[in-house]
Amino acid sequence: MTAIQVCPARSAKKPFLYVVVCAAGIAGEVAQLITAAQERGWEVGVVATPQGLGFIDAPGVEAQTGYPIRSAWRSPGDPRPLPDPDAIAVAPATFNTINKWAAGISDTLALGILCESYGFGIPTAVLPYVSSAQAAHPAYTESLRRLRDMGILVGAHEPHHPKSGGVAGQFRWEEALALLMPRLSQPS
């Protein structure tokens, strides 16, 4: 069993990626994104929405990353469990999270981090995972437009059939890394 670290001294020059996980049936496959990021030299920490936490193998993710999963705010004076991110990938991103984020609603730790990261200029990619019924709602289209206008890198996703939960194994986890890499190569 891997010991969970609390904001340890980081490896020299290794970038740190936050993976924000929302409540979607495919969230249990997030290890694919973590593995891909680690193979590319990233350290990874996971932030789950409160509902998203129930969709992932928390002990497995913590063992894989070496960090605790964050889902709630820490109390003043508590140690910081994760280093500051160099980039953020929101995958899978649900209808609820996309719309709240675009509206500036910060009622969960995950949304608070996403809203604040805009002000810090942290490169952020989002991989939507919504049904075609949700994607038809005008708020969704407007929210994606607003996120793009904010400089958020929005991945391509074909909405799945309502009530199907999508097809496991077809979510393009690594697209988040492909979207982020050009941004990380640009001088500030």
Secondary structure by P-SEA (a helix, b strand, c coil): cbbbbccccccccbbbbbbbbccccccccaaaaaaaaaaabbbbbbbbccccccccaaaaaaaaacccccccccccccccccccccccccccccaaaaaaaaacccccaaaaaaaaaaaaccbbbbbbbbcccccccaaaaaaaaaaaaabbbbbbbccccccccccccccccaaaaaaacccccccc
